[in-house]
Amino acid sequence: MLLKPDQLLTRTFKSFLAAMLLVCAPLCFAGVQGWAVHYYGSAGFWYHAGETEIAGSDLAVDLNNVKWPAQNWDAAKGPLFVRSGGWSVAAYANLKLEKPGDFRFSLEPQKGHFGIYLLQINGCLYDDADLKNPIALPAGELPIAVFVKPSENATNPDMNRIKLCLLWQAPGMAKLEPVPASAITHEPTDAQRVKIL
């Protein structure tokens, strides 16, 4: 069947769009490597101050070098933002697991004066004691989050620097090792979220 020029153009354009979608879709919808990090003006995850992104699997944040909003008070609503003697951080990502199985995890402090942190994987919260036991997980991209706050009032600059290394022992591994950067990604919605847990 002979196509008219406008039909030929339409068909060619549709074929071009389909080919571009096949090439670009994985890039467009793939997550951004690393963590989406939200920081707060109190040690209790109150007074959202801002968000930033961190590449890689290590959670490293220098709270001396992030942008803090000015103190803000609304006569009707009360404090919208205050620095109330501390800070807290919530970091969100997806953890890519190639195979299901029993995994062990650890958060190793590398630097900073903080002692309270929780790891959330696939909707379940774990503290240090919980992480001593293996966790059964399915394969796929699972939501992961880390919640950190200082163990004491952060009054000097060194207390405002976090560096946590996320370790795992996947099935078949002999010991805990750093999670590879390629296994941690986040979505734009992680940077825009307002709910903490």
Disulfide bonds with the S-S distance in Angstrom:
none
